[in-house]
Amino acid sequence: MPDNRIVLGTAKLGLEGRESAFAMLDAYVERGGTAIDTASVYSDWVPGEPGRSETTIGAWLKARGNRDRVSIQTKGAHPPIGDMHAPRSDPASIRHDVETSLARLGTDVLDLWYFHRDDPARPVAELVGPVHDLIAEGKIRAYGVSNWTSARIGEALALEGPKPAASQPLGNILCAVMGAPGDDTLAVFDAAMLHQARANGITLNLFTSQCAGYFPRRAAGKPLPGDYDKPACHEAAAKIEAIFAREGLDINLAILAFLIGLAPNVNALIGPRHVEQFLGTFPAADLVLSDDVMRELAGAARMTAFLDA
């Protein structure tokens, strides 16, 4: 797997039990995977164990004794589940979430910690200051931002001290035509983000990289995810499907290969529920699309500006 370009997302990890979760984590590292993405709120929307994803990963790390083989990337400062417009980005909440994640994961340091959401009402310096302190204390190695705009990331880059090492926007082959998502706290990947990230050495880990299952659902005639059930998406999808059919490419792999092909700093986050889903997706890491196909797809998806970043 070149450069670990497929990152294992774990929002659903543990929902089918520890045995299934361990099997998927084992399969990922056996195939060269090293970056595991989680969050303090995964999967608190499902009743049961709070922080299910982090505690499952922590149990797996302890059982396998392989903490030094993987990069643990988690997120905090997420609004309360059910009230996405109630920010939790104050210093006490940030520290609480970091300490909680460390305990659940059974580790002394987080390789990468993200702000899971922004708080636009609070100056960036106020948000970042407590994280700089946690880096100085050795509890975080680096920090990132999830769902921040380019403008807010630019403010963070202008500050003294550690800079954001990674960003997680919503990004996929339909992101330029989907319009505003239903959740207005999400930031959607655009060409400006890519330009900024490449210029400043920021890794982009794109979530919802598979368009929330849009393409397989469309092929099966099933109801489509609401954010993508729009005329512009259907028009782009028809062109994209025709290109992949002509080239003899598996669309579920090729939509990820397209993202990875945009730039060396772009990774695709996948969120399989179990090992079979993972094994069906992971080969995208080895699929390289030609320059001509990349440009044709970008035109169909209205993403040509991304290739000029």
DAZICOR-V349330 format. One record per pair of residues at least 12 apart in sequence whose ideal C-beta (glycine too) atoms are under 7 Angstrom apart, sorted by the first residue. I is the first residue (numbers start at 0). J is the second residue. Records with the same first field share a line. If there is no record, write none. Layout:
I = J + J
//
This chain:
0 = 30 + 31 + 32 + 284 + 285
1 = 284
3 = 32 + 33 + 34
4 = 259 + 266 + 267 + 284
5 = 267 + 269 + 281 + 283 + 284
6 = 34 + 36 + 204 + 266 + 268
7 = 27 + 32 + 35 + 36 + 269
8 = 36 + 206 + 268 + 269 + 270
9 = 35 + 36 + 37 + 41 + 52 + 56
10 = 41 + 42 + 52 + 270
11 = 42 + 270 + 272
12 = 52 + 55 + 56
13 = 51 + 52 + 55
14 = 42 + 45 + 272
15 = 272 + 273
17 = 55 + 58
19 = 273 + 274
20 = 55 + 59
21 = 59
22 = 274
23 = 271 + 273 + 274 + 277
24 = 59
26 = 274 + 277 + 278
27 = 277
28 = 65 + 68 + 69
30 = 281
33 = 68 + 69 + 70
34 = 70 + 72
35 = 56 + 69 + 70 + 71 + 72
36 = 72 + 204 + 268
37 = 52 + 53 + 56 + 73
38 = 52 + 73 + 74 + 77 + 115
39 = 53 + 73 + 74 + 75 + 77 + 96 + 99 + 100
40 = 77 + 80
43 = 80
44 = 80
50 = 103
53 = 73 + 100 + 103 + 104
54 = 103
56 = 104
57 = 103 + 104 + 105
60 = 104 + 105
61 = 105
66 = 106
70 = 110 + 111
71 = 104 + 106 + 109 + 110
72 = 110 + 111
73 = 100 + 109 + 112
74 = 113 + 115 + 145
75 = 93 + 96 + 97 + 100 + 112 + 115
76 = 88 + 92 + 93 + 96 + 114 + 115 + 116
77 = 115 + 116
78 = 116
83 = 182 + 184
86 = 118
88 = 114 + 118 + 121 + 126
90 = 129
93 = 129 + 130
94 = 129 + 133
97 = 109 + 112 + 133 + 138 + 139
101 = 138
108 = 137 + 138 + 139 + 140
109 = 138 + 139 + 140
110 = 140
111 = 140 + 141 + 143 + 164 + 165
112 = 139 + 142
113 = 142 + 143 + 144 + 145 + 167
114 = 126 + 144 + 145
115 = 145
116 = 145 + 146 + 184
117 = 146 + 147 + 151
123 = 151 + 154 + 155 + 158
124 = 158
127 = 155 + 158
130 = 142
131 = 160 + 161
134 = 161
141 = 161 + 164
142 = 161 + 163 + 164
143 = 163 + 164 + 165 + 166 + 167
144 = 163 + 166
145 = 167
146 = 168 + 184 + 185 + 186
147 = 166 + 186
148 = 186
149 = 191 + 192 + 195
152 = 166 + 195
153 = 195
156 = 199
163 = 201
164 = 201 + 202
165 = 201 + 202 + 204
166 = 192 + 196 + 201 + 203
167 = 204 + 206
168 = 186 + 187 + 188 + 192 + 205
169 = 185 + 186 + 187 + 188 + 206 + 207
170 = 188 + 205 + 208 + 258
171 = 205 + 207 + 208 + 209 + 210 + 254 + 258
172 = 210 + 239 + 254 + 257 + 258 + 300
173 = 210 + 213 + 227 + 232 + 235 + 236 + 300
174 = 187 + 188
175 = 300 + 301 + 302
176 = 231 + 232 + 235 + 300 + 301
177 = 226 + 227 + 229 + 232
178 = 229
180 = 226
181 = 225 + 226
188 = 205
190 = 304 + 305 + 308
193 = 261 + 262 + 305 + 308
194 = 308
196 = 264
197 = 262 + 264 + 308
201 = 264
202 = 264 + 266
203 = 264 + 265 + 266
204 = 266 + 268
205 = 258 + 265 + 266 + 267 + 268
206 = 268
208 = 255 + 258 + 267 + 268 + 269
209 = 254 + 269
210 = 227 + 254
211 = 224 + 226 + 227
212 = 224
213 = 227
214 = 236 + 250 + 251 + 254
215 = 251
217 = 236
235 = 299 + 300 + 301
238 = 299
239 = 296 + 299 + 300
242 = 292 + 295 + 296 + 299
246 = 292
251 = 280
252 = 282 + 283 + 286
253 = 286 + 288
255 = 267 + 283
256 = 283 + 286 + 287 + 288
257 = 288 + 293 + 296
260 = 288 + 293
261 = 305 + 306
262 = 308
293 = 306
294 = 306
//
